[in-house]
Amino acid sequence: MSTRRINVFISHAWSYSGHYESLSGWIFDKSWRSGQASLDFRDFSVPKNDPIHDAKNNSELRDALYGQIRLSHVIVIPTGMYANYSKWIQKEIDGSKNYNKPILAVNPWASIRRSSVVAAAANKTVGWNKKGVVGGIWDLYNNV
């Protein structure tokens, strides 16, 4: 039996924290296994108590996001429409590509409207359920 430590960055805007809270609860608040492997998911998202949205300029914001992304194995991005309007999301996608980190797009609650920006960048897309999300992370981690 082995343990796989998987660092996960969940993209979120604190004004849409419900998505983050659901995803983090599914991923980090339960023990997961795949075959003989125990999955130890670690949260490398931007913490609410230390938000980087107070960055003084775009360069500082980008560097802070890239620092978290660089240490992550998989980037999870909800495909809600707010993503089309977020400079954060684009920076996170750019950082993911820069560090060759796979992106898991999660379609909230089977929403018909999705961010085309996130959908185009995603390596895999799953629906809004915990087994799909965790399975998607595991698949991307194994294919890196």
N, C-alpha and C positions, 0 to 999 in steps of 0.2 A: 504494500500500500504506500502510495506517495502523496505528498501534498503539493499542489500547484498554487503558488501565489500569483494572483492576477491583479494588476493595478488598473483601475477603471476611472476614467474621467467622464463625468456626466455633465454635458453642456446644459446650462440653465440661466435664466434671468430671474432674479429674486422676485420680480413682480409676477412671475409664473412659477412660484416655488412649489406648487402642488404637483407638477410633473416631476420635479426633482425628488420631492419627498416620497412619492409613490415608487419611482424607480430605485431610489437608494434603499427603501424598505425592502423591496423585492430582492435586491442583489446582496445587500450587506447584513440584513437582520436575520438571515437564515443560513444554516449549514447546507452546502451543496456538495454533491458527489457526481462523478461521472465514471462509471465502471469502478476500477480500483482506486481512482484518484479522488482525493479530498480537495475541494476547490476553496481556496482562501482568498476571497475578493477583498481588495483594499480600495478605499475611497480616496482618489486623488483629485477630486473636484475642488472648485474654489469654495472654501468654507464660508458660511454665512457670517461667522463672527470675525472673519478676516477678509472682507471683500476687497477685490482688487479694482473694483469699478471706481475707486477714488484715485486711480492713477492720475498723475499730473499731466500726462500727454499720451498720445497714441503709441509712441515707442515704449514707454513704461508699461502700458497695458499689454501690448504684444509680448514683451519680454516676460511679464508675470504669467500670462497664459501659456506661453511656450515652455516655461519652466515646469509647469504642472503636466502639460501634454508630453513633454520629453520623457518623463518618468513613468508614463502610463503605457499599458499594453494595448488597450482598446478604448476608443472614444465613442461615447453614446450620445446621440443627439436626437431629441424628439423632433418630429417633422411638423409641429404646429406652425401655423402661418406667421406667427411672430418672428420666426426664424428669418423670413425674407427681409425683415426690416432691422435686423440686429447687426451692428458692426462687430459685436462680440462673436457671433456665430461664424461670420466670415473669417475672423482672425483664428478661431478654433479650427476651422476647416483648413485654412492655410497652414497652421502649425501641424496639424495631423499629416498633411501631405509632405511638409518639410521634413518631418521626423519619421516618415513612412509608417504611421500608425493607422490601423484600419478603423473605419467609421461604421458603427452600427446605427442605422436610422430606426427610430421607433415611432410608429404611426399611432398617436394617441386615440384611444377609443374608436378605432376603425374610422377615423375622420376621412372624409372624402377630399377635403382641401388639404394639401400638403405643400411644404416648402420645396420648390423646385431646386433651390440652391442645395439643400441638404440631400434631397433624392439623387441629384446628379453626382454628389461627392461620395455617397455611401457605397461601401463594399458589400453590405447586406442590409436588408430591410425586414423588420418583424412587426407584428401587431402588438397591441397593448395588453400583454399578459406576462406574468413573471416567468413561466417556463420558456416562452419564446424569447424573452430578453436574455435570460441566463444562458439558454442554449445558443443564441446568437453570439454572445460574448465568448463562450467556450469555443465555438466554431472558428471565430476570427482569431482568437488567441492561438489555436492549433495550426492555423494556416499562415501565420506570420513568418 
